[in-house]
Amino acid sequence: MDAIILQILNGLDKGSAYALIALGLTLIFGTLGVVNFAHGALFMIGAFCAVTLSRILTWSYTVIDETKTDFLGNPLKVEVPYVHGLFGQATGDAIIDWAVPLSILFSIPIMLFVGYAMERGLIKHFYKRPHADQILVTFGLAIVLQEIIKYFYGANPIPTPAPEVFTGSFDFGAMVGFEANQIIYPYWRLVYFGFAAVIIGAVFAFLQFTTFGMVVRAGMADRETVGLLGINIDKRFTIMFGIAAAVAGVAGVMYAPINSPNYHMGMDFLVLSFVVVVVGGMGSLPGAVLAGFLLGILESFASMSAVIDLLPGINQIIIYLVAIIILLTRPRGLMGRKGVMED
């Protein structure tokens, strides 16, 4: 039972990332009808926003410390972060320690701008083109963004630690009645799951309970009719593209301590998240979230040593096998609208 609970937790962790990326993919497909293969790159850019802010906060200047000397008795030069000079050492150290959560605020305007620039500068020209053209151009854009990140940050993963208070692990087993040290799980992964739940809830609440969201949902259902009412639905869909980019970005920010940012991480998540969208149903927001968590848990169970011993390599293909079965038996996905992807 403890192994099962641990795999469920692992699955929720993976599923959180899948669901957040798939949610953005579905928002873009549902509003603009565009298959955006550059969406994984937005997740990557978000992760590197955390790297960038961490580096900015550790920028330092050199001072002479009279209290420290070398072996000749000369005072030493020491590097002092600028945040120490601005806020004091204690507050400065706290700001540096909390660089990843602070990167959420740093990344949101950046991701909104990147999303707006992508949609206005490139993707709007492919609205009426075949999906194959959309996939090719957005995949090419993803490669370009990937190489830009590689040029400026290098090819190696960059460790980006979580705040010190969230380092270490939590005895989840003892909390639910098992023996101590039976189910140990990292604090930050639990934080990430909670964060994902908040973001997903906020997106659904925004679409469900705001006038803007109601118009967007109406436009997703019948774009032409909403346009005939005198509403500039294209402008609202452009804003939704920016929001989808911001969701992917903050997902990448918070995932940075779990998976050290590297230039190909976006592509790693994109393919799996696109499969999640297909399984959940193209254009179905609840389907994307549900499929993200279900496939994350399924992949986690398929990674158990007992399962791999019985079916070697199953953990690498299980999600694709599920996608094949869904496409053969229910092409529109688990919660897709009738007629979508069924022609």
C-alpha positions, 0 to 999 in steps of 0.5 A: 500500500505504501508503494501505491501511495508513493506512485500516486504522489509521483503521478500527481507530480508529473500530472501537474506539469502535464495538465498545466502545459496541456491546459495552455495547449487546449486554450490555444486550440479551442480559441484560435484553432491552432496546434501550437508545437511551440508551447513546450518552449514557453514552459522552458522559457518560464524555467529560465526566467527563474534562472535569470532572476536567481542570477540577477539577485546574486549580482554583487560588487567587491568591497574590502573587508577589514575584519578578514585578512590573508596570510600576509595580513592584508584585508580581503576583497569580498563579493557582496550581493547588491540586494544586501546593500539595498535591503540589508543582509538578512532580508537580502539573503531571504530574497535570494533564497526565495528567488524561485517563487519571486520568479512567478511575478518576474515571469508573468509580464515576460510570458504575456509579452512573449505570447502576444508577440508570438501570436501577432508576429507569426501565428495569426498568419496561419489561422486558416492554414492546414494543421500540418502547416501550423505544426511545422511553423510552430515546431520550427519556432520551438527549435529557434527558441531552444537554440537561443536559450542554448546560446545564452545559457549553455547546454548543461542543466542549471540547478535552481534550488527551492527555498530552504524551508522547502528542502528536504522531505515530508513523512507523508506516511506518518500523517496518514497512519503508516509507520514512520519513514515508510512514505517520504516525499519531497516538500517542493513536489507537494508544493508544486501539486498545490500550485498547479491546483491553484492555477488550474482552479484560477483559469477555470474560475476566470473562464466561468465567472468573469464576463471576459471568460464567458465571451471567450467560452462563447467564442470557442463554441460559435466564433462567427455568432459572437463576432456578429454581436459586435464583439472583437473576439479576435482581440480576446483570443489574442489575450487568451494566447498570452494567458496560455503562455503565462500559464506555461511560463509559471508552470516552468518557473515552479518546476525548475527546482524539480528538473534543473532547467535545460534547453531541451526540457520544453520539447521533452514535455511538449510531446507528452503534453500534446498526447495528453490533449489528444487523450483528453479531447482537443479543445476540452479544458476539463479533458486536458486536466483529467487526462494530464493527471490520469496519464501522469499516475499511469506513467508513474505506476508503469515506472515501478520496478516490478512492472518494468521487470515484467514488461521492460520499457513499458514506462517509455511507451505506456502513454502512447499506447493509451493514446493509440487505444483512445484514437482507435476507439474514441477519436474525439478523446475522453471529453472532446466534443462530438465531431472534433477529430472524428472526420 
